[in-house]
Amino acid sequence: MKTKCISRADLAALVADLAAAGTEVVAPVKSRDGRALDYRRIGRLEEAALGEVALPRRSLKELFLPASEVLLRYRLEKDDVAIEEVPATFPPLVILGAKPCDAAGVEVLDKVMGWDYRDEPWFARRAATTIVSLACPGVDGVCFCSAVGLSPDATKGADVLLVPAEGGFVAEAITPRGEALLASKRFAEGEMPVEAQAARAAAKEKVARNLPAQPTGFHDWLGERFDHAAFKDIAQRCHGCGACASVCPTCHCFDIVDEPEGLDRGARRRNWDSCATCKFTLHASGHNPRATQNERFRQRVMHKFSIYPRRFGEVLCSGCGRCVRACPAGMDLPEILGQLFRDAGGAR
Amino acid sequence: MNLYQPQLMRIEEIVDETPDTRTFKLTFKDRNVAAGFGFRAGQFGEYSVFGEGECTFCIASAPTRKDYIECSFKAAGKVTAALRRMSVGDTIGFRGPYGNSFPVDQMKGHSVVFIAGGIGLAPVRCVIWNVLDLRKEFKDVTIVYGARSVKDLVYKRELEEWGARKDVRLVQTVDPGGQTPDWKGEVGYVAAVVEKVAPRSRDAFAVVCGPPIVIKLALPVLAKLGFTDDRIYTTLENRMKCGLGKCGRCNIGPVYVCKDGPVFTAAELKELPPEF
């Protein structure tokens, strides 16, 4: 699709235009102590920290599947209940400077949210949102996007991809929604010399060294390996805290609970949940189909690399590495995948 | 209206099946919803108490009985305890029906053997009444039902009714030690009683439900009697939240119980990893 250019000054003007038009803008923003990034609302471009190597602490997932979302409100009346619908209408939102792995994660989740039953809150937010990714300037020791078919400048899930250039960015429209954004007068026709080509090539090479690409047929191979040695001693390390799931761009398991807001009213909410926790599958009878942490961690790996790919044709992982960085016990998904990839590759 | 919004139902009748198991008869409060509602034998729903949460049960009544549904539950957790506190006239929420169903049409012209343990009779009861309401379309109907003890047998009034019918062969059993002095049924585990009763497998389907141990022990007995794995049906219960294939909780390996199930053949069960 179409490619245009935008200077830093024009990008700042674009953010101001959007804000003036009532469009919310979210971008990576430095935390108060300056040591971490978070995706947060901005009013001016200067608030954003674009082009940092580090990933925001949490992914874009929460902008489409909030950690706690009201599904409906109820009011108890005499001998009756009144249900108040929660409107699924959302103001337009532009996400500026999304990490390509985070944008990809959102698109991967469209599959589960849309098969058969359509999850309206998810798709209403998707329809209101334009995702502007920014090519990743570098990677750390645990990123592994290239192992799952992505790259530091992947366009999957993005409406627009920005690539840093001298004095600004080259902007490529990926979708019609992206083209609509590029129609703004702030984007200019013409070319801009893309900067740091060598650094981006180096980033691609480095991420490929962290974990090689998954072997072909891996999903089917893994689906037959419930007894693989890689899952044997997991319980000795994994605490089952679920931190990996909460920072993950693609973990989407949720619980549905009622939360009273007074004696006669309250909300039914869906809250993020994690297959790592011990009560996730516990039956009322006391029986638990996944009784140990080995089985629970295996479920996470299976869901991402066998179940989801076999059902939806997509790996449920964008290789962002957040699960490794967030884990208090040093669980290392790319390390485990490396072991599985080697075995799967050697098996054929 | 979003997917997660329930319809309101009124509790019309409450029956205490056992000291800890209760059955609700429910009707939709909105006439239009009632008129548009239908389901197939074996499907399930999400029942809710507002302020407490949602809970998954099969629909225990038969699709041939219009205008109402029934569910049976044990008070085991927060929501079921709250359901137990409710009275006739109270309002609960219902989402559904969800999931696949028993192949009742395919079973027509055949004999059907029903095997259930404990509260596992609830989903089986749905198929039993479906079959009995269309009795002429089926050959022999055999029901083997067992519970831990006499007081744990559910649907006692219906057991009496089925026992009195000439076109139904009902065999009841309780686990050893669970009998009372006046108990006239069998004493022994369900699978052993099935072996003793030895229903004919020719032109027959088997429907099995109960705690995992009942299913596990009944399958080899049925195989011995000549039932092939594609003629044995069961229904699985895994913990669920959405019932819509989204929340990621009920899967057994690649299979989502809420969408691919809850009804499975024995052949399908054997393909699953041991996570149920």
Interface residues (C-beta under 8 A of the other chain):
Chain A: L71 L72 Y74 L76 D79 D80 V81 I83 E85 V86 A88 V112 M113 W115 D116 Y117 R118 D119 E120 P121 G223 F226 H252 C253 F254 D255 I256 V257 D258 P260 G266 R268 R270 D273 C275 F280 T281 L282 H283 A284 S285 H287 P289 R290 E295 Q299 M302 H303 S306 I307 R310 R311
Chain B: M1 N2 L3 Y4 Q5 P6 L8 K29 S48 V49 F50 G51 E52 G53 E54 K74 A76 G77 T80 G89 D90 T91 G93 P211 P212 E237 N238 R239 K241 C242 L244 G245 K246 C247 G248 R249 N251 I252 G253 P254 K259 P273 P274 E275 F276
